[in-house]
Amino acid sequence: MNLHITLLPVLSIIAGVLILIKPKLLNYVVAIYLIAIGVIQIFGLN
C-alpha cells in the first residue's frame, strides 16, 4: 500500500492549525506559507 502525500496540502493544514491555536501568529504563518509555496513551485518539490 503506497500513500502519496503532496506537500502543499500538508502545509495548508499545518498553517490552519497554527492560526487556530494562536491567532496572533497570522501574519507570520501566512508569510512563511507563501514563501514555502513559492520555493516548492520554483524547485518542483512534491
C-alpha positions as CSV (number, residue, x, y, z in Angstrom):
1,M,0.0,0.0,0.0
2,N,1.5,3.3,-1.1
3,L,0.5,6.6,0.4
4,H,1.2,9.6,-1.8
5,I,1.2,12.8,0.1
6,T,1.8,16.1,-1.6
7,L,3.5,18.9,0.3
8,L,1.1,21.8,-0.3
9,P,-2.0,20.3,1.4
10,V,0.2,19.3,4.4
11,L,1.5,22.9,4.6
12,S,-2.1,24.2,4.4
13,I,-3.2,22.0,7.3
14,I,-0.3,23.0,9.5
15,A,-0.8,26.7,8.7
16,G,-4.5,26.4,9.5
17,V,-3.9,24.7,12.8
18,L,-1.3,27.2,13.9
19,I,-3.7,30.1,13.1
20,L,-6.5,28.4,15.1
21,I,-4.2,27.8,18.1
22,K,-2.5,31.2,18.1
23,P,-4.4,33.9,16.0
24,K,-1.7,36.5,16.7
25,L,0.7,34.4,14.5
26,L,-1.5,35.0,11.5
27,N,0.9,37.4,9.7
28,Y,3.9,35.2,10.3
29,V,2.1,32.0,9.3
30,V,0.8,33.5,6.1
31,A,4.2,34.9,5.2
32,I,6.0,31.6,5.8
33,Y,3.3,29.7,4.0
34,L,3.6,31.9,0.9
35,I,7.4,31.7,0.9
36,A,7.2,27.9,1.2
37,I,4.7,27.6,-1.7
38,G,6.9,29.8,-3.8
39,V,10.0,27.7,-3.1
40,I,8.1,24.5,-3.7
41,Q,6.8,25.8,-7.0
42,I,10.2,27.0,-8.2
43,F,12.0,23.8,-7.4
44,G,9.1,21.5,-8.3
45,L,9.1,19.6,-5.0
46,N,6.2,17.3,-4.0
